[in-house]
Amino acid sequence: MTRILIADDQALVRGGIAMLLSVHADLEVVGEASTGEEAIAQAKKLHPDVVIMDLRMPGLGGAQATQILTSDTDIGVDTVRVLVLTMFNDDESVYEALRAGASGFLVKDEAPEHLVQAVRVVADGRSWLDPTIAGSVIQALRSAPTVSAPNDRLLARLTPRETEILALMATGLSNAQISERLVLSQATTRTHVSRVLMKTGSRDRTQAVVLAYQSGLVRPPDHDRRTT
């Protein structure tokens, strides 16, 4: 069961999201919030797996709330993942959300079709990019510098097998797919993934994948991908 907190300043939107999710037995809406401050307080109280976060809310904005939720372990929700759901699909909004630590970005117009899958992907520790903006994000990664001494030092901590695992993570493979590709048990793959996260200081798979791209270990694909 994936526990979900919905943060949006419009009650009608919150109700619509809750209705979309309520018909799926593996998804449970445990709370709602209308501001960033409320989202943080509710997350601390309810310990959701995923927070669906609007970017534009009165008071503390969604990006600021996301940064606090994903980085401040003192509030006791260090494992929460944030899926940004917003009306805005401009590049700056996307980068603002991803820099803040969001694991996914979905435009509200696409929610009826993609929200359930996006929540499941994010809850699984992977990333979701709305198909309408995935191309621009990949282009930004493609044109970004790929040499970083700090990143290189982090990667140097990995064994050859762990480096291979990270590269496969960056291509979008799940643990099960990695296990099949490398002929490993899923328990062994989970152990390798955990060690990759620990050695690179990554909070989750999303940060590890960003590190893989920034260091030049892998390059963005030529074709747009919806999930990472």
N, CA, C and O of each residue as an XYZ file, in Angstrom:
912
protein
N       0.839     -1.197      0.000
C       0.000      0.000      0.000
C       0.873      1.244      0.000
O       1.737      1.397      0.863
N       0.652      2.140     -0.966
C       1.374      3.403     -1.038
C       0.530      4.497     -0.396
O      -0.604      4.743     -0.807
N       1.098      5.151      0.622
C       0.398      6.204      1.357
C       0.702      7.557      0.701
O       1.860      7.883      0.441
N      -0.343      8.331      0.441
C      -0.199      9.547     -0.357
C      -0.774     10.750      0.384
O      -1.856     10.684      0.967
N      -0.026     11.846      0.346
C      -0.485     13.133      0.854
C      -0.628     14.085     -0.331
O       0.282     14.188     -1.153
N      -1.766     14.783     -0.427
C      -2.023     15.704     -1.533
C      -1.901     17.135     -1.036
O      -2.593     17.529     -0.097
N      -1.019     17.920     -1.661
C      -0.831     19.322     -1.284
C      -1.174     20.223     -2.464
O      -0.445     20.268     -3.455
N      -2.285     20.936     -2.348
C      -2.733     21.861     -3.392
C      -3.655     22.873     -2.724
O      -4.429     22.523     -1.833
N      -3.571     24.129     -3.156
C      -4.376     25.153     -2.486
C      -5.830     25.155     -2.929
O      -6.637     25.890     -2.359
N      -6.190     24.351     -3.934
C      -7.564     24.294     -4.409
C      -8.223     22.991     -3.951
O      -7.788     21.898     -4.311
N      -9.276     23.132     -3.156
C      -9.967     21.957     -2.625
C     -10.530     21.083     -3.740
O     -10.547     19.858     -3.621
N     -10.992     21.711     -4.825
C     -11.552     20.949     -5.941
C     -10.490     20.074     -6.593
O     -10.758     18.933     -6.969
N      -9.291     20.612     -6.724
C      -8.201     19.840     -7.314
C      -7.828     18.671     -6.405
O      -7.631     17.547     -6.867
N      -7.734     18.954     -5.100
C      -7.408     17.883     -4.159
C      -8.449     16.764     -4.227
O      -8.112     15.580     -4.205
N      -9.718     17.164     -4.308
C     -10.772     16.171     -4.390
C     -10.704     15.344     -5.662
O     -10.941     14.136     -5.641
N     -10.379     15.998     -6.765
C     -10.258     15.280     -8.031
C      -9.114     14.284     -8.024
O      -9.245     13.167     -8.525
N      -7.985     14.699     -7.448
C      -6.843     13.794     -7.347
C      -7.179     12.602     -6.469
O      -6.877     11.459     -6.813
N      -7.801     12.875     -5.341
C      -8.178     11.797     -4.430
C      -9.133     10.821     -5.106
O      -9.042      9.614     -4.885
N     -10.039     11.329     -5.920
C     -11.000     10.468     -6.611
C     -10.281      9.580     -7.631
O     -10.597      8.397     -7.761
N      -9.308     10.157     -8.358
C      -8.552      9.377     -9.336
C      -7.802      8.224     -8.678
O      -7.692      7.134     -9.239
N      -7.288      8.485     -7.477
C      -6.464      7.485     -6.805
C      -7.282      6.471     -6.028
O      -6.830      5.347     -5.811
N      -8.482      6.853     -5.605
C      -9.246      6.028     -4.667
C      -9.698      4.695     -5.244
O      -9.994      3.768     -4.491
N      -9.755      4.583     -6.557
C     -10.242      3.341     -7.170
C      -9.152      2.283     -7.284
O      -9.406      1.179     -7.766
N      -7.949      2.610     -6.846
C      -6.829      1.666     -6.938
C      -6.504      1.134     -5.545
O      -6.189      1.899     -4.633
N      -6.583     -0.173     -5.397
C      -6.463     -0.794     -4.075
C      -5.089     -0.600     -3.451
O      -4.955     -0.662     -2.229
N      -4.061     -0.366     -4.273
C      -2.699     -0.237     -3.731
C      -2.338      1.194     -3.374
O      -1.225      1.451     -2.915
N      -3.260      2.136     -3.575
C      -2.998      3.547     -3.301
C      -3.984      4.063     -2.253
O      -5.189      3.836     -2.357
N      -3.459      4.759     -1.243
C      -4.307      5.277     -0.169
C      -3.968      6.744      0.107
O      -2.828      7.069      0.442
N      -4.952      7.622     -0.032
C      -4.772      9.032      0.303
C      -4.961      9.172      1.818
O      -6.049      8.937      2.344
N      -3.884      9.558      2.507
C      -3.930      9.615      3.974
C      -4.122     11.029      4.500
O      -4.394     11.214      5.686
N      -3.982     12.039      3.626
C      -4.148     13.404      4.109
C      -4.096     14.418      2.993
O      -3.716     14.101      1.866
N      -4.488     15.660      3.317
C      -4.470     16.760      2.363
C      -3.887     17.998      3.032
O      -3.929     18.137      4.255
N      -3.341     18.896      2.211
C      -2.790     20.156      2.708
C      -3.037     21.229      1.661
O      -3.047     20.943      0.464
N      -3.239     22.472      2.111
C      -3.512     23.568      1.186
C      -2.347     24.551      1.077
O      -2.391     25.467      0.256
N      -1.314     24.374      1.889
C      -0.120     25.222      1.836
C       1.114     24.358      2.024
O       1.025     23.199      2.428
N       2.272     24.944      1.723
C       3.520     24.226      1.948
C       3.746     23.914      3.409
O       4.225     22.835      3.757
N       3.396     24.868      4.268
C       3.554     24.647      5.709
C       2.708     23.472      6.186
O       3.161     22.642      6.974
N       1.473     23.416      5.695
C       0.596     22.308      6.067
C       1.130     20.987      5.539
O       1.022     19.960      6.210
N       1.700     21.003      4.351
C       2.248     19.775      3.770
C       3.357     19.212      4.640
O       3.422     18.003      4.867
N       4.227     20.081      5.127
C       5.330     19.639      5.983
C       4.789     19.084      7.300
O       5.222     18.030      7.766
N       3.834     19.813      7.893
C       3.259     19.364      9.164
C       2.536     18.031      9.000
O       2.676     17.142      9.841
N       1.770     17.888      7.930
C       1.032     16.656      7.697
C       1.981     15.491      7.388
O       1.743     14.363      7.822
N       3.046     15.763      6.645
C       4.012     14.710      6.328
C       4.693     14.210      7.593
O       4.929     13.012      7.754
N       5.003     15.131      8.480
C       5.623     14.740      9.753
C       4.686     13.887     10.587
O       5.123     12.976     11.290
N       3.407     14.182     10.507
C       2.413     13.470     11.308
C       2.004     12.138     10.689
O       1.838     11.146     11.399
N       1.840     12.114      9.356
C       1.239     10.964      8.689
C       2.240     10.022      8.029
O       1.901      8.879      7.722
N       3.469     10.488      7.805
C       4.522      9.677      7.188
C       4.072      9.042      5.860
O       4.069      7.818      5.729
N       3.697      9.863      4.893
C       3.302      9.310      3.588
C       4.521      8.804      2.820
O       5.658      9.180      3.109
N       4.261      7.952      1.846
C       5.333      7.498      0.955
C       5.567      8.518     -0.161
O       6.702      8.743     -0.583
N       4.482      9.128     -0.629
C       4.559     10.095     -1.733
C       3.726     11.322     -1.375
O       2.604     11.203     -0.883
N       4.291     12.502     -1.627
C       3.539     13.753     -1.522
C       3.313     14.283     -2.929
O       4.273     14.532     -3.658
N       2.061     14.457     -3.316
C       1.731     15.100     -4.589
C       1.672     16.594     -4.314
O       0.806     17.059     -3.574
N       2.593     17.347     -4.910
C       2.833     18.737     -4.509
C       2.579     19.727     -5.642
O       3.148     19.606     -6.727
N       1.723     20.700     -5.377
C       1.553     21.818     -6.297
C       2.698     22.801     -6.068
O       3.153     22.962     -4.936
N       3.165     23.453     -7.117
C       4.272     24.407     -6.968
C       3.807     25.763     -6.466
O       4.498     26.398     -5.669
N       2.650     26.214     -6.921
C       2.197     27.562     -6.605
C       1.119     27.512     -5.528
O      -0.048     27.245     -5.814
N       1.521     27.769     -4.296
C       0.585     27.815     -3.174
C       0.884     29.045     -2.334
O       2.017     29.526     -2.338
N      -0.108     29.568     -1.609
C       0.144     30.732     -0.756
C       1.111     30.385      0.363
O       1.181     29.239      0.809
N       1.860     31.396      0.815
C       2.836     31.146      1.877
C       4.036     30.410      1.323
O       4.581     30.791      0.287
N       4.447     29.365      2.003
C       5.587     28.567      1.567
C       5.236     27.820      0.281
O       4.292     27.029      0.258
N       5.987     28.067     -0.776
C       5.704     27.461     -2.072
C       6.029     25.982     -2.117
O       6.674     25.442     -1.218
N       5.569     25.332     -3.184
C       5.778     23.906     -3.318
C       7.236     23.509     -3.431
O       7.640     22.484     -2.883
N       8.037     24.305     -4.135
C       9.456     23.973     -4.282
C      10.178     24.049     -2.943
O      10.987     23.181     -2.614
N       9.881     25.093     -2.173
C      10.510     25.223     -0.853
C      10.082     24.086      0.074
O      10.901     23.533      0.808
N       8.804     23.744      0.034
C       8.322     22.641      0.859
C       8.962     21.323      0.435
O       9.295     20.484      1.272
N       9.127     21.153     -0.860
C       9.772     19.937     -1.373
C      11.201     19.828     -0.865
O      11.636     18.758     -0.438
N      11.923     20.931     -0.912
C      13.316     20.919     -0.451
C      13.397     20.526      1.023
O      14.277     19.761      1.418
N      12.491     21.043      1.821
C      12.490     20.709      3.251
C      12.134     19.240      3.461
O      12.778     18.545      4.246
N      11.108     18.774      2.756
C      10.656     17.395      2.923
C      11.719     16.382      2.521
O      11.837     15.324      3.139
N      12.493     16.701      1.487
C      13.445     15.725      0.962
C      14.848     15.857      1.545
O      15.711     15.025      1.268
N      15.085     16.894      2.349
C      16.442     17.084      2.849
C      16.549     17.193      4.359
O      17.620     16.950      4.915
N      15.469     17.550      5.033
C      15.533     17.769      6.476
C      15.075     16.522      7.216
O      13.879     16.334      7.437
N      16.019     15.670      7.599
C      15.662     14.425      8.280
C      15.145     14.670      9.691
O      14.570     13.767     10.299
N      15.337     15.866     10.219
C      14.869     16.163     11.576
C      13.347     16.112     11.682
O      12.811     15.908     12.772
N      12.646     16.295     10.562
C      11.195     16.276     10.640
C      10.660     14.857     10.539
O       9.450     14.640     10.613
N      11.552     13.892     10.369
C      11.155     12.497     10.451
C      10.508     11.921      9.221
O       9.843     10.889      9.309
N      10.679     12.552      8.071
C      10.083     12.022      6.837
C      11.156     11.907      5.754
O      10.920     12.255      4.597
N      12.344     11.413      6.140
C      13.469     11.380      5.220
C      13.256     10.444      4.042
O      13.981     10.542      3.052
N      12.278      9.533      4.116
C      12.048      8.609      3.012
C      10.918      9.052      2.089
O      10.585      8.338      1.143
N      10.327     10.209      2.343
C       9.218     10.658      1.516
C       9.726     11.069      0.139
O      10.833     11.589     -0.002
N       8.896     10.825     -0.870
C       9.221     11.228     -2.238
C       8.142     12.192     -2.719
O       6.969     12.056     -2.369
N       8.547     13.151     -3.510
C       7.622     14.201     -3.940
C       7.385     14.111     -5.444
O       8.327     14.059     -6.235
N       6.110     14.094     -5.820
C       5.702     14.185     -7.217
C       5.052     15.546     -7.409
O       3.976     15.802     -6.868
N       5.689     16.415     -8.168
C       5.142     17.744     -8.421
C       4.054     17.647     -9.476
O       4.256     17.072    -10.545
N       2.901     18.216     -9.162
C       1.764     18.248    -10.088
C       1.358     19.699    -10.238
O       0.881     20.306     -9.279
N       1.537     20.275    -11.427
C       1.371     21.711    -11.588
C       0.788     22.057    -12.950
O       0.820     21.250    -13.878
N       0.255     23.265    -13.053
C      -0.234     23.775    -14.333
C       0.906     24.240    -15.219
O       0.733     24.392    -16.428
N       2.072     24.468    -14.627
C       3.172     25.102    -15.347
C       4.137     24.047    -15.890
O       4.597     23.187    -15.140
N       4.447     24.107    -17.188
C       5.401     23.172    -17.770
C       6.596     23.884    -18.408
O       7.264     23.339    -19.287
N       6.855     25.134    -17.941
C       8.015     25.858    -18.450
C       9.284     25.292    -17.829
O       9.247     24.692    -16.755
N      10.401     25.488    -18.509
C      11.667     24.899    -18.084
C      12.029     25.298    -16.665
O      12.491     24.460    -15.890
N      11.828     26.560    -16.309
C      12.254     27.022    -14.989
C      11.482     26.315    -13.876
O      12.052     25.988    -12.835
N      10.187     26.077    -14.094
C       9.401     25.361    -13.094
C       9.900     23.930    -12.932
O       9.967     23.409    -11.819
N      10.248     23.301    -14.051
C      10.768     21.928    -13.998
C      12.070     21.887    -13.220
O      12.226     21.079    -12.304
N      13.012     22.764    -13.585
C      14.315     22.749    -12.929
C      14.205     23.129    -11.459
O      14.932     22.597    -10.620
N      13.296     24.050    -11.146
C      13.073     24.452     -9.759
C      12.641     23.248     -8.931
O      13.135     23.036     -7.823
N      11.725     22.470     -9.469
C      11.219     21.297     -8.749
C      12.298     20.232     -8.597
O      12.462     19.670     -7.514
N      13.032     19.949     -9.666
C      14.056     18.900     -9.608
C      15.211     19.305     -8.712
O      15.754     18.475     -7.983
N      15.594     20.585     -8.760
C      16.661     21.055     -7.871
C      16.237     20.933     -6.406
O      17.070     20.697     -5.530
N      14.948     21.095     -6.150
C      14.448     21.024     -4.778
C      14.408     19.591     -4.260
O      14.238     19.377     -3.060
N      14.559     18.613     -5.139
C      14.580     17.225     -4.707
C      13.375     16.404     -5.109
O      13.216     15.274     -4.646
N      12.507     16.959     -5.976
C      11.343     16.197     -6.430
C      11.784     14.988     -7.240
O      12.773     15.042     -7.971
N      11.042     13.903     -7.102
C      11.330     12.683     -7.858
C      10.513     12.597     -9.136
O      10.748     11.720     -9.967
N       9.552     13.506     -9.298
C       8.739     13.464    -10.501
C       8.086     14.798    -10.782
O       7.933     15.632     -9.890
N       7.700     14.992    -12.043
C       7.080     16.245    -12.480
C       5.996     15.886    -13.474
O       6.266     15.270    -14.505
N       4.757     16.274    -13.160
C       3.614     15.960    -14.014
C       2.760     17.204    -14.177
O       2.446     17.881    -13.198
N       2.381     17.506    -15.415
C       1.504     18.634    -15.702
C       0.057     18.205    -15.458
O      -0.332     17.092    -15.815
N      -0.741     19.091    -14.849
C      -2.101     18.724    -14.445
C      -2.963     18.259    -15.618
O      -3.826     17.399    -15.441
N      -2.746     18.806    -16.800
C      -3.532     18.384    -17.960
C      -3.335     16.901    -18.269
O      -4.206     16.255    -18.852
N      -2.169     16.369    -17.868
C      -1.862     14.963    -18.142
C      -2.260     14.045    -16.991
O      -2.138     12.826    -17.108
N      -2.734     14.610    -15.884
C      -3.012     13.816    -14.683
C      -4.029     12.701    -14.895
O      -3.798     11.586    -14.427
N      -5.154     12.952    -15.587
C      -6.126     11.859    -15.732
C      -5.527     10.605    -16.359
O      -5.924      9.490    -16.019
N      -4.583     10.780    -17.264
C      -4.012      9.630    -17.971
C      -2.808      9.041    -17.257
O      -2.616      7.825    -17.283
N      -1.986      9.879    -16.616
C      -0.684      9.417    -16.149
C      -0.475      9.447    -14.639
O       0.531      8.923    -14.161
N      -1.388     10.042    -13.870
C      -1.121     10.252    -12.451
C      -0.863      8.954    -11.693
O       0.105      8.867    -10.936
N      -1.699      7.960    -11.880
C      -1.556      6.705    -11.132
C      -0.210      6.060    -11.414
O       0.481      5.631    -10.490
N       0.167      5.989    -12.688
C       1.458      5.388    -13.027
C       2.610      6.214    -12.458
O       3.597      5.660    -11.972
N       2.480      7.549    -12.522
C       3.538      8.412    -11.999
C       3.729      8.201    -10.507
O       4.863      8.140    -10.031
N       2.636      8.088     -9.762
C       2.722      7.851     -8.315
C       3.428      6.531     -8.042
O       4.295      6.461     -7.171
N       3.068      5.496     -8.770
C       3.676      4.185     -8.560
C       5.166      4.192     -8.894
O       5.972      3.587     -8.187
N       5.523      4.877     -9.970
C       6.931      4.958    -10.360
C       7.746      5.677     -9.295
O       8.818      5.211     -8.907
N       7.243      6.803     -8.824
C       7.945      7.585     -7.808
C       8.040      6.803     -6.497
O       9.086      6.802     -5.849
N       6.958      6.144     -6.109
C       6.956      5.354     -4.875
C       7.973      4.225     -4.947
O       8.499      3.794     -3.921
N       8.251      3.745     -6.159
C       9.201      2.654     -6.369
C      10.648      3.138     -6.355
O      11.569      2.339     -6.523
N      10.857      4.443     -6.158
C      12.212      4.975     -6.086
C      12.766      5.437     -7.412
O      13.950      5.760     -7.515
N      11.918      5.473     -8.434
C      12.358      5.943     -9.743
C      11.844      7.368     -9.980
O      11.256      7.986     -9.092
N      12.074      7.867    -11.175
C      11.679      9.243    -11.497
C      10.646      9.260    -12.609
O      10.588      8.354    -13.440
N       9.835     10.304    -12.610
C       8.835     10.479    -13.657
C       8.948     11.891    -14.212
O       8.950     12.863    -13.457
N       9.041     12.001    -15.533
C       9.027     13.295    -16.201
C       7.864     13.316    -17.172
O       7.707     12.415    -17.996
N       7.052     14.358    -17.064
C       5.934     14.503    -17.977
C       6.446     14.456    -19.417
O       7.444     15.102    -19.736
N       5.780     13.704    -20.284
C       6.257     13.590    -21.666
C       6.343     14.910    -22.404
O       7.088     15.024    -23.378
N       5.588     15.919    -21.956
C       5.623     17.211    -22.644
C       6.887     17.997    -22.345
O       7.213     18.930    -23.080
N       7.616     17.643    -21.279
C       8.826     18.395    -20.935
C      10.071     17.509    -20.869
O      11.173     18.008    -20.643
N       9.904     16.208    -21.063
C      11.050     15.303    -20.956
C      12.148     15.663    -21.956
O      13.335     15.587    -21.639
N      11.741     16.058    -23.174
C      12.727     16.375    -24.197
C      13.641     17.515    -23.814
O      14.847     17.448    -24.050
N      13.081     18.580    -23.217
C      13.896     19.737    -22.859
C      14.854     19.403    -21.721
O      15.971     19.917    -21.684
N      14.426     18.539    -20.782
C      15.297     18.156    -19.685
C      16.461     17.315    -20.202
O      17.607     17.516    -19.801
N      16.159     16.372    -21.095
C      17.221     15.545    -21.679
C      18.194     16.408    -22.468
O      19.403     16.182    -22.421
N      17.673     17.405    -23.200
C      18.555     18.298    -23.958
C      19.462     19.080    -23.030
O      20.632     19.295    -23.344
N      18.935     19.514    -21.883
C      19.754     20.244    -20.914
C      20.854     19.349    -20.362
O      21.990     19.794    -20.194
N      20.528     18.095    -20.080
C      21.549     17.155    -19.620
C      22.593     16.903    -20.693
O      23.784     16.795    -20.402
N      22.134     16.808    -21.942
C      23.052     16.516    -23.040
C      24.073     17.634    -23.224
O      25.228     17.378    -23.564
N      23.640     18.882    -22.997
C      24.523     20.016    -23.224
C      25.291     20.439    -21.976
O      26.145     21.323    -22.047
N      24.995     19.814    -20.829
C      25.662     20.201    -19.584
C      27.076     19.649    -19.529
O      27.353     18.615    -20.137
N      27.986     20.318    -18.807
C      29.338     19.793    -18.632
C      29.305     18.420    -17.982
O      28.451     18.154    -17.136
N      30.227     17.544    -18.371
C      30.234     16.181    -17.850
C      31.481     15.889    -17.023
O      31.711     14.741    -16.645
N      32.282     16.898    -16.740
C      33.487     16.684    -15.950
C      33.293     17.300    -14.573
O      33.039     18.499    -14.457
N      33.406     16.513    -13.567
C      33.245     16.997    -12.203
C      34.134     16.191    -11.281
O      33.905     14.999    -11.076
N      35.144     16.833    -10.726
C      36.077     16.124     -9.844
C      35.371     15.531     -8.627
O      35.633     14.375     -8.293
N      34.479     16.276     -7.941
C      33.782     15.661     -6.797
C      32.994     14.426     -7.195
O      33.002     13.423     -6.482
N      32.305     14.495     -8.347
C      31.543     13.337     -8.803
C      32.450     12.166     -9.131
O      32.130     11.018     -8.823
N      33.583     12.458     -9.755
C      34.537     11.401    -10.073
C      35.033     10.712     -8.820
O      35.211      9.494     -8.805
N      35.257     11.481     -7.770
C      35.724     10.881     -6.516
C      34.650      9.985     -5.908
O      34.960      8.949     -5.319
N      33.398     10.382     -6.050
C      32.305      9.548     -5.541
C      32.232      8.236     -6.311
O      32.080      7.166     -5.721
N      32.341      8.327     -7.623
C      32.267      7.113     -8.437
C      33.449      6.194     -8.189
O      33.335      4.977     -8.329
N      34.590      6.777     -7.818
C      35.780      5.962     -7.561
C      35.591      5.053     -6.355
O      36.332      4.084     -6.190
N      34.612      5.353     -5.513
C      34.350      4.507     -4.350
C      33.655      3.201     -4.730
O      33.647      2.251     -3.948
N      33.078      3.152     -5.918
C      32.281      2.002     -6.323
C      33.155      0.886     -6.889
O      34.178      1.140     -7.525
N      32.736     -0.341     -6.647
C      33.379     -1.484     -7.281
C      32.936     -1.535     -8.743
O      31.958     -0.879     -9.102
N      33.627     -2.295     -9.598
C      33.181     -2.418    -10.993
C      31.737     -2.883    -11.113
O      31.000     -2.383    -11.962
N      31.318     -3.833    -10.278
C      29.942     -4.305    -10.333
C      28.968     -3.193     -9.931
O      27.921     -3.034    -10.559
N      29.304     -2.425     -8.893
C      28.431     -1.336     -8.459
C      28.342     -0.243     -9.522
O      27.284      0.357     -9.710
N      29.443      0.013    -10.213
C      29.429      0.981    -11.310
C      28.520      0.506    -12.427
O      27.785      1.294    -13.022
N      28.574     -0.785    -12.706
C      27.707     -1.373    -13.727
C      26.240     -1.247    -13.319
O      25.381     -0.930    -14.143
N      25.967     -1.497    -12.047
C      24.603     -1.371    -11.534
C      24.100      0.063    -11.690
O      22.969      0.283    -12.125
N      24.939      1.037    -11.335
C      24.552      2.445    -11.440
C      24.250      2.814    -12.893
O      23.280      3.521    -13.165
N      25.069      2.343    -13.817
C      24.844      2.641    -15.232
C      23.501      2.080    -15.705
O      22.790      2.724    -16.476
N      23.162      0.883    -15.239
C      21.878      0.290    -15.619
C      20.717      1.033    -14.968
O      19.663      1.198    -15.582
N      20.905      1.485    -13.718
C      19.885      2.304    -13.070
C      19.613      3.554    -13.901
O      18.464      3.967    -14.063
N      20.680      4.147    -14.423
C      20.557      5.393    -15.170
C      19.857      5.204    -16.507
O      19.331      6.164    -17.070
N      19.844      3.973    -17.024
C      19.128      3.723    -18.277
C      17.655      3.448    -18.048
O      16.900      3.260    -19.002
N      17.233      3.424    -16.767
C      15.823      3.276    -16.460
C      15.391      1.898    -16.034
O      14.195      1.652    -15.877
N      16.339      0.978    -15.838
C      15.972     -0.382    -15.458
C      15.602     -0.472    -13.980
O      16.227      0.166    -13.134
N      14.596     -1.259    -13.685
C      14.209     -1.528    -12.304
C      15.142     -2.579    -11.717
O      15.955     -3.163    -12.434
N      15.025     -2.820    -10.411
C      15.840     -3.855     -9.779
C      15.606     -5.213    -10.423
O      16.551     -5.969    -10.649
N      14.352     -5.523    -10.716
C      14.039     -6.813    -11.334
C      14.683     -6.939    -12.706
O      15.195     -8.002    -13.057
N      14.662     -5.863    -13.482
C      15.257     -5.893    -14.815
C      16.773     -5.992    -14.742
O      17.396     -6.678    -15.553
N      17.370     -5.304    -13.766
C      18.813     -5.407    -13.576
C      19.202     -6.834    -13.196
O      20.187     -7.375    -13.699
N      18.421     -7.431    -12.306
C      18.678     -8.815    -11.896
C      18.647     -9.752    -13.091
O      19.496    -10.632    -13.228
N      17.663     -9.554    -13.950
C      17.548    -10.401    -15.143
C      18.705    -10.166    -16.101
O      19.251    -11.114    -16.665
N      19.078     -8.914    -16.284
C      20.165     -8.577    -17.215
C      21.501     -9.171    -16.753
O      22.266     -9.690    -17.565
N      21.777     -9.091    -15.444
C      23.074     -9.519    -14.924
C      23.044    -10.923    -14.325
O      24.052    -11.412    -13.814
N      21.883    -11.562    -14.392
C      21.712    -12.912    -13.840
C      22.082    -12.907    -12.348
O      22.935    -13.670    -11.895
N      21.417    -12.030    -11.614
C      21.609    -11.923    -10.170
C      20.269    -12.132     -9.475
O      19.212    -11.917    -10.068
N      20.322    -12.550     -8.219
C      19.085    -12.599     -7.444
C      18.659    -11.170     -7.145
O      19.495    -10.266     -7.117
N      17.363    -10.956     -6.922
C      16.890     -9.611     -6.628
C      17.429     -9.115     -5.286
O      17.631     -7.916     -5.098
N      17.659    -10.042     -4.358
C      18.236     -9.643     -3.073
C      19.645     -9.091     -3.272
O      20.021     -8.091     -2.659
N      20.423     -9.752     -4.135
C      21.785     -9.276     -4.416
C      21.753     -7.917     -5.098
O      22.555     -7.036     -4.787
N      20.825     -7.755     -6.027
C      20.708     -6.468     -6.722
C      20.336     -5.367     -5.744
O      20.902     -4.274     -5.797
N      19.394     -5.639     -4.852
C      19.009     -4.630     -3.857
C      20.196     -4.242     -2.989
O      20.361     -3.071     -2.644
N      21.016     -5.214     -2.638
C      22.208     -4.916     -1.835
C      23.163     -4.012     -2.600
O      23.692     -3.050     -2.042
N      23.384     -4.314     -3.874
C      24.271     -3.484     -4.695
C      23.724     -2.063     -4.817
O      24.473     -1.092     -4.703
N      22.413     -1.943     -5.051
C      21.803     -0.617     -5.186
C      21.961      0.170     -3.880
O      22.279      1.359     -3.904
N      21.740     -0.489     -2.757
C      21.892      0.172     -1.456
C      23.318      0.665     -1.252
O      23.531      1.758     -0.728
N      24.284     -0.131     -1.660
C      25.684      0.270     -1.520
C      26.033      1.429     -2.439
O      26.818      2.303     -2.072
N      25.451      1.438     -3.632
C      25.668      2.562     -4.549
C      25.158      3.851     -3.916
O      25.845      4.872     -3.934
N      23.953      3.802     -3.356
C      23.381      4.992     -2.729
C      24.229      5.443     -1.543
O      24.481      6.636     -1.370
N      24.665      4.488     -0.732
C      25.442      4.820      0.456
C      26.796      5.419      0.076
O      27.194      6.445      0.627
N      27.496      4.793     -0.849
C      28.848      5.232     -1.199
C      28.855      6.575     -1.923
O      29.811      7.341     -1.802
N      27.796      6.862     -2.673
C      27.747      8.133     -3.408
C      27.038      9.224     -2.618
O      26.975     10.370     -3.064
N      26.505      8.879     -1.449
C      25.795      9.865     -0.643
C      24.487     10.297     -1.258
O      24.010     11.402     -0.997
N      23.893      9.431     -2.081
C      22.640      9.756     -2.759
C      21.453      9.458     -1.857
O      21.405      8.412     -1.209
N      20.501     10.373     -1.815
C      19.312     10.184     -0.991
C      18.440      9.074     -1.552
O      17.822      8.324     -0.797
N      18.387      8.967     -2.887
C      17.545      7.965     -3.531
C      18.088      7.687     -4.925
O      19.129      8.219     -5.310
N      17.385      6.859     -5.673
C      17.826      6.490     -7.018
C      17.917      7.717     -7.924
O      18.790      7.791     -8.790
N      17.020      8.673     -7.724
C      17.026      9.861     -8.576
C      18.350     10.597     -8.480
O      18.934     10.956     -9.502
N      18.831     10.826     -7.265
C      20.112     11.514     -7.094
C      21.251     10.702     -7.680
O      22.171     11.265     -8.272
N      21.202      9.388     -7.523
C      22.263      8.540     -8.071
C      22.278      8.613     -9.593
O      23.346      8.641    -10.204
N      21.101      8.644    -10.206
C      21.017      8.734    -11.658
C      21.547     10.080    -12.153
O      22.264     10.135    -13.152
N      21.196     11.164    -11.457
C      21.723     12.482    -11.817
C      23.250     12.471    -11.752
O      23.917     13.013    -12.633
N      23.798     11.855    -10.710
C      25.250     11.744    -10.573
C      25.851     10.993    -11.758
O      26.899     11.380    -12.275
N      25.195      9.931    -12.182
C      25.700      9.146    -13.309
C      25.769      9.985    -14.578
O      26.720      9.867    -15.350
N      24.760     10.838    -14.797
C      24.770     11.703    -15.972
C      25.793     12.833    -15.832
O      26.550     13.114    -16.761
N      25.808     13.476    -14.662
C      26.705     14.613    -14.468
C      28.176     14.208    -14.556
O      29.014     14.994    -14.997
N      28.482     12.997    -14.141
C      29.873     12.541    -14.156
C      30.315     12.057    -15.524
O      31.508     11.871    -15.767
N      29.345     11.848    -16.430
C      29.683     11.326    -17.741
C      29.718      9.814    -17.794
O      30.100      9.245    -18.816
N      29.326      9.144    -16.709
C      29.293      7.684    -16.719
C      28.340      7.180    -17.800
O      28.618      6.189    -18.475
N      27.217      7.872    -17.955
C      26.279      7.587    -19.035
C      25.886      8.901    -19.685
O      26.031      9.968    -19.089
N      25.390      8.818    -20.903
C      24.904      9.990    -21.610
C      23.414      9.858    -21.850
O      22.914      8.741    -21.986
N      22.686     10.968    -21.908
C      21.240     10.891    -22.160
C      20.963     10.187    -23.475
O      21.743     10.322    -24.418
N      19.868      9.436    -23.560
C      19.526      8.730    -24.796
C      19.130      9.693    -25.893
O      18.781     10.845    -25.634
N      19.186      9.216    -27.104
C      18.809     10.049    -28.235
C      17.304     10.255    -28.323
O      16.829     11.227    -28.910
N      16.555      9.317    -27.725
C      15.099      9.420    -27.766
C      14.571      9.770    -26.391
O      15.102      9.326    -25.373
N      13.518     10.572    -26.376
C      12.915     10.977    -25.095
C      12.394      9.765    -24.350
O      11.840      8.836    -24.939
N      12.590      9.798    -23.002
C      12.053      8.744    -22.150
C      11.168      9.404    -21.115
O      11.461     10.500    -20.637
N      10.072      8.723    -20.767
C       9.152      9.296    -19.794
C       9.613      9.008    -18.371
O       9.493      9.862    -17.493
N      10.139      7.810    -18.140
C      10.573      7.460    -16.795
C      12.061      7.232    -16.767
O      12.659      6.854    -17.775
N      12.674      7.464    -15.595
C      14.089      7.223    -15.408
C      14.270      6.245    -14.272
O      15.400      5.892    -13.936
